[in-house]
Amino acid sequence: MRRILLAVRDDREYEDLVASLENPAGTIIRATDLVSAASLLLDSKFDVLVASVDESDCRMLSLLSRLCIPSVFLAKPGFSAIAKPDSLFFFIHFPQEKSLFNSAVQMCLCYSEKMAILEKKQLDLDRMRLIERAKLTLIASKSFSEEQAHRYIEKQSMDRGVSKYIIAQQIVDEAG
């Protein structure tokens, strides 16, 4: 389920932003400023941050850039922050067009979904690498063939009722 964090000080602005969101399909959480938004971002996972910002928020924007969350910032008139090319930030001057706002939020949500998929694939690859390393450890230390090492890991996994990854981690850890 998608989680959107809205950081706005004003109740009316919050209501307008919620009303502007097309098909949010998820949970919208409110923070009253960027400090409380940063605290929420550190404590739990959000897909997108939408925040109303002005000149007083420049330091917090620097911190938020390190949290790597796709963000849409609604800048007050006269605000002139520049997003770095590699950042996940969209700056839109406020008041914004509803379609531009929704497009930016949708792009951030798509980016979050793609990143979640890539993170899972990376985790799967890391686990596969560890299992291969455990096989090599067994081949070197116990003179197993690759097939024997594979069967050994599978059998230990079934016998102990744990994943092959955990068995592989134990083998690598024991080998030091």
N, C-alpha and C positions, 0 to 999 in steps of 0.2 A: 504494500500500500504506500502511496506517495505521501511524503511529509513535507509541507511547505511552512517555512518560518517567516512570518511577517513582522518586521521590526518598524513600528511606527509609533510616534508619540501621541498623536491626536486620534480620538475615538472616531470622529467623522471620516478622517482619511482612511482609517482601518476598514470601516464599513464600506467606503467607496472602492477600496482595493479588492475586498472580498467579493463585492458585487461585480467588479470588472473581470474577475477570473472566469474564464470559460471552462467548464468541465474540470474543476480541480481534481475530482476523483481521488480524494484522499483526505488527510487530516491537515487542517490549518491551525498552527500554533502562533500565538501573538507574544511578541516581546515589546516592551515599551521603549527600548533604546538599543543601541549597538552593543553596549557593555553586557546587558542581560542576554542579548542575542548570542554573543560570543560564548557566554557561559553555557547557554543551552546547546550550542553547537559542540562544545567540548564534552558535554555529558551524554548526548544522544545523537542519533543519525538523522539528518535531514537531507532531502533531495535538492532543495532550492532555498535560498535566502532572498527575500524581497525586502528592501529597506529604503526608507526615506532618509536621505542624507543631506547635510549642509557642511559648511566650512569647518565647523567644530568637530566633525567626525573623521578628519584626515588620519589621525593616529590609529583609530580603530580600523579603518580601511586597510592600513598596512598589516595589522594583526590578522584580519580576516583573510587577506590574500594568502597567508601561510596555512590556513585551514583547508584550502583546496575544495571549497564548495561552490558550485555554480551560483552566481548571484545576479540579481537585477537591482540596481540602485536607482532610485528616483531622486534626481538631483534638483535642489531648489534653484531658482533663478540666481545666476551669478556664480554658481559652483563650477569649478573648472578642473576637477581631478581627471587625470589621464590614466586609462587602464593600460597596463602593460600588454603587449601583443600575446604573451603566453598565459595571461590571466583568464579566469572564467567569469569575468565581470562584464555586465552590460550596464552602461550609464544612459539613462533616459531622462531628459529634462521634464520636470513636472510643471504644470499638468500634462499628462501624456495622452496620446491617442490610445483608445482601448485596444485596437488591433495590434499596435506596436508593442504595447505592454504584454498582451497575451502571446505574441510571437516570441518575445524574449523569454518569457516564463516557459513556454513549450520547448524552446531550444535548450534551456537549462535542464528541464526534466528529461529530455531525450539524451542529453550528455550524461546525466546521472545514471540513466538506465544502461547506457553503453559502458560506462565505467564499472558498474556493478557486474556486468557480464565479463568484462576484461579481467576484473579482480578475481572472479571465480575461476576463469580459465587459467590465470597465473597461479592460483592456489593449487589447482589440479596438476599443472605442470611441475610445480615445486614438489608436490607429493610423489609424482611419478619419478622425478629425479632422485628423490631420497630412496625410493624403493630400488631403483637401479644401482644406487650407491651401496645399498645394503647387499644386493646380489653380488656386486664386485667384492665387497668385504668378505662374504661367504666363500666366493671363489678363491680369493687369496688366502684366507685363513684356514679354511677347511677342505680345500681342494675340490670343491663342488663344481659340477658343470653348471652352465647357466640354467638349464632345465631343472637340475636338482635344487639350485638356490631358489628358483621360483617356487617350486613345489614346497620347499621347506618353509618359506615365508607364508604361503597360502595355508599350509597345514597348521602352523603356529597360530595363525590368525583365526582359523576355525576352532582349534582346540581351546584357545583362550577366550574366544568370543569378542575379539577386538579387531579393529581394521588392520589391513596390511601396512598402512602407514605407521601405526603405533609399533608394530613388530619391527618394521624397518628402522624406525627411530631408535628402538632399544638395541638393535644389532649395531648400528653405527655408533651409538653412545658407548656400548661395551668395548668396541674396537678402539675407541679413543681417538 
